[in-house]
Every structure is written in structure tokens, then in C-alpha cells.
């Protein structure tokens, strides 16, 4: 297991005051809070900072951590020395909220989620199970058709003997047709089980679309570029468009002289009021890479009275 | 391994929860929810109704409010401000994505 330098994580010196540590935590927590930051590693960093703070804010834990010595480096292979914590008392239950997800390093030192042996439930002890949150990556096509996903969850569970163990379970979840980026699906009662007959927590899945090379999504609407030839634009044509729902024939109106957007009503993400599919026509020019092609361009130059810079008054 | 296919509820404006269901889903007291309504963080579907109901979108917002309160120790006016600003940032990100389709996703 890797040693974690909690001072490094928090960006404070080893002799930082409790006040400085609190300030550093607040700053980093605001920066990496998953509800605030969209950075890919925000959640991971937020957890790291939360773990470091859980140790450094508690004078007992900090003192125990400090006496491991200053010579450990972040990432170094680590085993806690025997009786390393002799003489220290850790207060129990100091972890609010989502205590799960602390590192093996933390758990080897301070126990799981801060519960140390002896945290045995008393009679009449009832605690609602924790909610779980997970991200689910789907393709845009899944939102058009619906899909299913297997989700693995690790959850702390209390055994009848009062010990906390981590159990992994796998759930098969239906992703309904019509879901959108950022939406959450609630599965009531699928979070951690409750303790002492209390209700289980809920499972929340946040939908995230895999980036797509061809489509861009905005709410229910889907955007795509469609390259067309100059003659298809000028003379009008019927082109086949590959949409997430399959091929669709679309008319390009004659006299299209510049890139423009055509709307295919109701071809966006399905739903009670389905989104639209916007096709951005992108007129592309064939290269003048042969004698024949050059000739055609020369003919156009000579025969067409066309000045693209007319309006610029040049 | 659980082979059963589970179906959840998409939390959007089409979904409505009763006041009690809403408090339970937030794991919070009714007082907390009332405070959020008074601060303007949440709005019931029909403010005049005898029994408040909330949309699924409101549940997502309330849970974000709870996380911000718990993790950052922000008070309610601060949460209201943060959530409004975050919503605005998300809208701006979407608009940026429209203008710079190739790199405006972030």
C-alpha cells in the first residue's frame, strides 16, 4: 500500500496550525467539490483532500500520523509498524456523510470509515442507509433506444457481530430511452442497507454521454455537420443523413449558397416533447488536383460573374 | 450477482414527490426543506397548495444544496447564490460548446 502525505495533499507545512489546515481544506474543497468543478479528476481530488483533512483536523489522529515519521514520501510502499497507534484514542463517529471511499492507507491506520472495533450498535440503534452516487457513461444512441448497464457498488455493511465490512454488489440497471446529459436516475432503496431495520439508502445514477465524433448534444437537441458538394447546394439534392436513430433522407433546398442549419423536427433525443436534430450543412470544395478539375474551376471563373467580396466594396 | 433488471425514475420536471417523500429522499428534516423554500433555493410545484409537492429537478438541486452545506459549510444564502451561479456557468458552458464545438466541451 502506498504512503499518503496528507500535508502535501493539503499544500501545508508539517507545522501548520489547525487554523491554517482548516483554511487550506476550505479552499481546496471549494475548488474540487464535484458539484462545482467539472474537471475530470475533481471527485478524486476532493476525496483525497477530505481524507487528509479527516486526519489533520483531529489532533489525536494528526499526532498519531505525525509520529509515523517525516521520512515517508508520498507513494512509497507502506506497512504500519506494529502498535504504531499505542497511546492514542481515536474518537468514533467523527465522520459525517459519505465516509466511504477512503484509501487503504487510511483504513490500515484508522479503520474503515473511521469506525474502529468496538463501534457495536446498541439496542434500538437505527440508521438509514447511505445514498450512493455513480456516473454512468452511455452513447448518444443509447439515449435514443434505451439500454442497460451493470453497476458495481462497494458499500460498507454492518455484520450481526457489529463489524464493518465492505461488500461489492452488481446491479443491472435499465437506462430509459430519452435520458439526457447530466440527468439523474433514482433507484429508491438500492443504496446501502439500513441498520437496525431502518430503510436503505437510494442509488443515484448521473448520466454522462461519451463524446461523439459526429454529434453534439445540447439538452434534447442534437447537432451534426453534413458535408455537401457545391452542386448539391446550388442545384438542390436529396441526401441520406446518418442520424442516431438511423438513416434519414433529407432535401437540401436548391439555391443554398452558404453553410446553414436545417432542422429535422422531432429527430433529437426522444421523449414526450422530443428534441430536434439540426443538420449543419458544410459546403466543401473538391480539390483542383487534376487537369480536368482545374479546367472546371477555370470555366467557372470565366463564365460565372461571381464576386464573393462584392459586399466588402473592394 | 443480481440478474434482475432494475428500473429507476429519471429526476426531471415530469416527476413529482410529496413533501414527505422529498424530505426522506434528501435525508433531511422538514424544517430544512422549509428553510430552502424560504431562501428561494427550492420552489414547490404549486406554492399555494395545502400540501407541497416537488419535482425531480428540485430533488437534484436540494441534494446539491445538502452536499455544499455539509462539505463546504456554506450557509443557506450562500448555497442559493452558489447554485444560481453554477446553473449560469452550465448554461454558458453549453453556449461555449455551441461556438467552439471542438474544444468547448470542458
Interface residues (C-beta under 8 A of the other chain):
Chain A: X26 X29 X30 X33 X34 X35 X36 X38 X46 X50 X96 X97 X128 X131 X148 X169 X170 X171 X172 X173 X174 X176 X178 X179 X182 X183 X184 X185 X186 X187 X188 X190 X199 X201 X202 X203 X204 X205 X211 X216 X218 X219 X223 X272
Chain B: X1 X2 X3 X4 X5 X6 X7 X8 X9 X10 X11 X12 X14 X24 X25 X27 X56 X59 X60 X63 X64 X67 X68 X70 X71 X72 X73 X82 X86 X90 X93 X94 X97 X98 X101 X105 X106
